[in-house]
Amino acid sequence: MMAAGASSYRLPAEWEPHAATWLAWPHRKATWLGDFAVIPGVFEKVARLIARYEPVRIVGTGAVLADARERLDGLANIEFIDLPTNDSWLRDTGPVFVVPRRATPGAKTAAVCWGWNAWGGKYPPWNHDAALSRAIAERLGLTVINGPLILEGGGLETDGEDTLLVNHRCIEDPARNPGVSRLQLEAILCARLGIGKVLWVGGELAGDDTDGHIDQLARFVAPGRVVAARQPDPLDPNHAPLEANLERLRSLVDARGRTLDVIPLDIPPRFAFEGTQLPASHLNYVVGNGFVAVPVFLGGTDDAALRMLEACFPGRTIEPVVCTELVRGRGALHCITRDEPAPPSPSGRGPG
């Protein structure tokens, strides 16, 4: 398999047609607060939900994959793939898929495979996860594009029209990319992902050990339009940094010259487990073929978040998913999934 430059590829928006969604079956108890025994059941519910709309590909090995099979074997649209993992946050450990800019017969997606060190060395060992993105790409027979940075998929958000939204804290980071300037980072991101402009923000949620992944803070819902986390409770430690982020976002101009239209979306206040605040965010949603799966936390912000995202994604079914247990791993739906885009069809048509 040949490495390649990315000039002929682009990073698609998540709302573009999917070939599949990937999951890594959970097994690493040490990274979860509280009772781990319920977590595989949460993954099972997520897999069953997504499989109603598009194929689901589940990775694991040995007893881990056997557990997934026992729960889901025989269900339509589910495939099991034997690959070893250390952890279950496939948004970050899986490949970042890019699609050809031109829809030609036989055009295939490619896979950008970044380096991985468990969010700046936080959770050793990570040897299997460091090899996972290439292993998935090889299993699919895709061209591999080398990503010469330590970078996680949850740190990347695009509008599909050449704009990339990132948080500097988890990319411009000496624990990940020491000595690499912002200018150099931008050049690599643009070259590998087919991006025209990188927009930088900051901030993080209390309890988020990713150092502020963008998929918890701000998400494109359409070109030029962003939903952004807001915390109106002044006693919550997230209040001030999220207000600063909203102000920053409103000042940004995308690759097509549009000033961002920013829609605040309130997240749960002071959400905690046994005294530890957790990064509960409705923005950790997943967009797929005909649906949006939205984290809910059985609190006062759920209904408004569902209504807002329903308005942002007309024509898609809004699927609320209770994430009070999943967030004990300090992530939610977007963090555990990796969308594999469908290659563009010469007819311009595909599932949506």
C-alpha positions in Angstrom: 0.0 0.0 0.0 1.4 3.4 -1.0 1.5 6.5 1.0 0.1 9.5 -0.8 -0.3 13.3 -0.6 -3.8 14.5 0.1 -4.2 17.2 -2.6 -6.8 15.1 -4.5 -8.8 14.4 -1.3 -10.9 16.4 1.1 -12.2 15.8 4.6 -16.0 15.4 4.3 -18.6 16.8 6.7 -20.1 14.1 9.0 -23.6 14.7 7.5 -22.4 13.5 4.1 -23.3 9.9 3.1 -21.7 7.1 5.2 -20.4 3.7 4.1 -20.4 2.6 7.8 -19.8 3.5 11.4 -17.0 1.8 13.4 -16.9 0.9 17.1 -14.2 -0.6 19.3 -15.7 -2.9 21.9 -15.0 -1.8 25.5 -12.8 -3.8 27.8 -10.4 -1.5 29.6 -12.0 -1.1 33.1 -9.3 1.3 34.5 -10.4 4.2 32.3 -14.0 4.2 33.6 -15.3 5.6 36.9 -17.7 3.4 38.8 -19.1 0.1 37.6 -17.7 -1.0 34.3 -20.0 -4.0 34.0 -22.8 -1.9 32.5 -20.6 -0.3 29.8 -20.7 -3.1 27.1 -24.5 -3.0 27.3 -24.4 0.7 26.5 -22.2 0.0 23.4 -24.7 -2.7 22.5 -27.6 -0.2 22.5 -25.5 2.2 20.4 -24.6 -0.5 17.9 -28.2 -1.6 17.6 -29.4 1.9 17.1 -26.9 2.8 14.4 -27.4 -0.5 12.6 -31.0 0.5 11.9 -29.6 3.2 9.6 -26.2 2.1 8.3 -23.6 -0.7 8.6 -21.7 -1.0 11.9 -18.2 -2.5 12.0 -17.0 -3.6 15.4 -13.3 -4.2 16.3 -11.9 -6.2 19.1 -10.1 -9.5 19.6 -10.3 -12.7 21.7 -12.8 -12.6 24.6 -13.6 -8.9 23.8 -14.8 -9.6 20.3 -16.6 -12.8 21.6 -18.6 -10.6 24.0 -19.7 -8.3 21.1 -20.6 -11.4 19.0 -22.7 -12.9 21.9 -24.7 -9.7 22.2 -25.1 -8.8 18.5 -24.4 -11.8 16.3 -27.1 -12.3 13.7 -28.2 -8.7 13.7 -28.4 -7.2 10.2 -25.9 -4.6 9.3 -23.3 -5.7 12.0 -19.8 -6.9 11.1 -17.1 -8.1 13.5 -13.5 -7.5 12.7 -10.6 -9.1 14.7 -8.2 -6.4 15.6 -6.5 -5.8 19.0 -7.2 -2.6 20.9 -6.2 -1.0 24.2 -9.2 1.2 24.6 -12.6 1.9 23.1 -12.5 5.6 22.0 -12.4 4.9 18.2 -13.1 8.5 17.2 -9.5 9.2 18.4 -7.7 5.9 17.6 -9.3 5.2 14.2 -8.3 6.6 10.8 -9.6 9.9 9.6 -11.2 9.1 6.3 -11.0 11.5 3.3 -12.8 11.3 0.0 -11.7 12.1 -3.5 -12.5 15.6 -4.6 -13.7 14.3 -8.0 -16.4 11.7 -8.3 -14.9 9.3 -10.9 -15.7 5.6 -11.5 -13.8 3.5 -9.0 -12.8 6.4 -6.8 -12.2 5.3 -3.2 -11.8 6.9 0.1 -8.4 7.1 1.7 -7.3 7.0 5.3 -5.2 9.6 7.1 -3.3 7.8 9.9 -2.0 10.0 12.6 0.3 9.2 15.5 -1.3 8.2 18.8 0.0 8.5 22.4 -3.2 8.3 24.5 -3.9 12.0 24.7 -0.4 13.1 25.6 0.7 10.0 27.4 -2.1 9.7 29.9 -3.1 6.1 29.7 -0.3 3.5 28.9 -0.1 1.1 27.3 -1.3 2.2 23.9 0.6 0.0 21.5 -2.4 -1.7 19.9 -4.3 1.6 19.5 -1.3 3.2 17.9 -1.4 0.6 15.2 -5.2 0.5 14.8 -5.8 3.2 12.2 -3.4 1.6 9.7 -4.8 -1.8 10.5 -8.3 -0.7 9.7 -7.2 1.0 6.5 -5.3 -2.1 5.4 -8.4 -4.3 6.2 -10.4 -2.0 3.9 -7.6 -1.9 1.2 -7.4 1.9 1.3 -4.6 4.2 0.4 -2.8 5.4 3.5 -1.9 9.0 4.0 0.8 9.4 6.7 -0.2 12.0 9.3 3.1 13.2 10.8 1.5 14.5 14.0 0.1 13.1 17.2 -3.6 13.9 16.6 -7.0 12.5 17.6 -10.1 12.5 15.5 -12.2 14.1 18.2 -10.0 17.2 17.8 -11.1 17.8 14.2 -14.4 19.3 13.0 -15.2 20.3 9.4 -17.9 21.9 7.3 -17.0 19.8 4.3 -16.2 23.0 2.4 -12.5 23.4 3.2 -12.9 24.8 6.8 -11.4 23.0 9.8 -12.3 23.9 13.4 -9.8 22.9 16.1 -8.9 23.6 19.7 -5.2 24.7 20.0 -4.9 23.1 23.4 -5.0 19.5 22.2 -3.0 20.0 19.0 -0.5 22.8 19.7 0.6 20.7 22.7 4.1 19.9 23.9 2.9 16.5 25.1 1.7 15.6 21.6 3.7 17.7 19.1 6.7 19.3 20.8 8.5 22.0 18.9 5.9 22.1 16.0 4.7 25.7 15.4 1.1 26.6 14.7 2.2 27.6 11.2 3.7 24.1 10.7 0.6 22.5 12.2 -1.7 24.4 9.8 0.4 23.4 6.8 0.2 19.7 7.7 -3.5 19.8 8.5 -4.3 21.5 5.2 -2.1 19.2 3.1 -3.3 15.9 4.6 -7.0 16.8 4.9 -7.5 19.0 1.9 -8.3 22.0 4.0 -8.3 25.6 2.9 -8.5 27.3 6.3 -7.9 26.3 9.9 -9.9 28.1 12.6 -8.5 27.9 16.1 -10.4 28.1 19.4 -9.6 27.3 23.0 -11.3 26.1 26.2 -12.2 22.7 27.6 -14.8 21.1 29.9 -14.1 20.3 33.5 -13.2 16.6 33.7 -12.3 16.2 30.0 -9.0 14.4 29.8 -8.6 15.1 26.1 -7.5 18.7 26.8 -10.5 20.1 25.0 -11.6 18.1 22.0 -13.6 20.2 19.7 -16.4 17.7 19.5 -17.4 18.6 23.0 -17.3 22.3 22.4 -18.4 23.4 18.9 -19.8 21.5 15.9 -20.7 22.5 12.4 -24.4 21.8 11.6 -24.1 23.3 8.1 -21.5 25.3 6.1 -21.0 28.6 7.9 -23.1 27.5 10.9 -21.9 26.2 14.3 -23.6 25.0 17.5 -21.4 25.9 20.5 -21.5 24.7 24.1 -22.8 27.3 26.6 -23.0 27.0 30.4 -25.2 29.7 31.9 -24.6 28.6 35.5 -22.0 31.0 36.8 -21.1 28.5 39.6 -20.0 25.9 37.1 -16.3 26.0 36.2 -17.3 25.7 32.5 -19.1 29.0 32.5 -16.2 31.4 31.8 -14.2 29.4 29.3 -17.3 28.6 27.2 -18.4 32.3 27.2 -14.9 33.2 25.9 -15.2 30.5 23.3 -18.5 31.8 22.1 -17.0 35.3 21.7 -14.1 33.8 19.8 -16.3 31.8 17.5 -18.4 34.8 16.6 -15.3 36.6 15.3 -14.2 33.8 12.9 -14.5 33.7 9.1 -14.5 30.4 7.2 -12.7 29.4 4.0 -15.5 30.7 1.9 -15.5 34.2 3.5 -18.6 33.6 5.8 -18.6 34.9 9.3 -19.7 32.0 11.4 -23.3 31.9 12.5 -23.0 30.7 16.1 -25.9 29.0 17.9 -25.4 28.6 21.7 -26.5 25.2 23.1 -26.7 24.8 26.9 -25.0 21.8 28.4 -25.8 20.2 31.8 -24.5 22.2 34.8 -22.1 20.7 37.3 -22.7 17.1 36.1 -20.7 14.8 38.4 -20.2 11.2 39.5 -19.2 10.7 43.2 -17.9 14.3 43.4 -15.9 14.2 40.1 -17.2 16.6 37.5 -17.6 15.0 34.1 -17.7 16.5 30.6 -21.4 16.0 29.8 -22.1 17.7 26.5 -25.0 17.4 24.1 -22.6 18.4 21.3 -21.0 14.9 21.4 -23.7 13.8 19.0 -23.3 11.5 15.9 -24.7 12.4 12.5 -25.4 9.4 10.2 -27.5 8.3 7.2 -30.9 9.7 8.1 -30.4 10.2 11.9 -28.7 12.2 14.6 -27.9 10.4 17.8 -27.8 12.9 20.7 -26.4 12.4 24.2 -29.0 13.2 26.9 -28.3 13.2 30.6 -31.8 13.0 32.2 -31.6 16.7 33.2 -33.1 20.1 32.4 -31.1 20.7 29.3 -32.1 17.6 27.3 -35.3 18.8 25.7 -34.0 22.1 24.4 -30.9 20.4 23.0 -33.0 17.9 21.1 -35.3 20.6 19.7 -32.4 22.7 18.6 -30.6 19.8 16.9 -33.8 18.7 15.2 -34.1 22.2 13.7 -30.5 22.1 12.6 -30.8 18.7 10.9 -34.2 18.8 9.1 -35.1 15.5 7.5 -33.1 13.4 10.0 -34.6 11.4 12.8 -33.4 12.6 16.2 -32.4 9.7 18.4 -31.8 10.6 22.1 -29.4 8.2 23.8 -29.0 8.3 27.6 -25.3 8.8 28.3 -25.2 9.0 32.1 -23.1 5.8 32.2 -21.1 6.4 29.0 -19.8 9.8 30.3 -18.2 8.1 33.2 -15.4 7.3 30.7 -15.2 11.1 30.1 -16.8 10.9 26.6 -20.0 10.1 24.8 -21.4 9.0 21.4 -19.1 10.9 19.1 -16.1 9.7 21.1 -16.9 6.0 20.7 -17.8 6.1 17.0 -15.8 6.7 13.7 -17.8 7.4 10.6 -16.5 6.0 7.3 -17.7 8.2 4.5 -19.1 6.7 1.2 -16.9 7.6 -1.8 -18.6 10.2 -4.0 -20.8 8.7 -6.7 -20.3 9.9 -10.3 -24.1 10.3 -10.3 -23.8 12.6 -7.2 -26.3 10.4 -5.3 -25.8 8.3 -2.2 -27.4 7.5 1.1 -28.1 10.6 3.2 
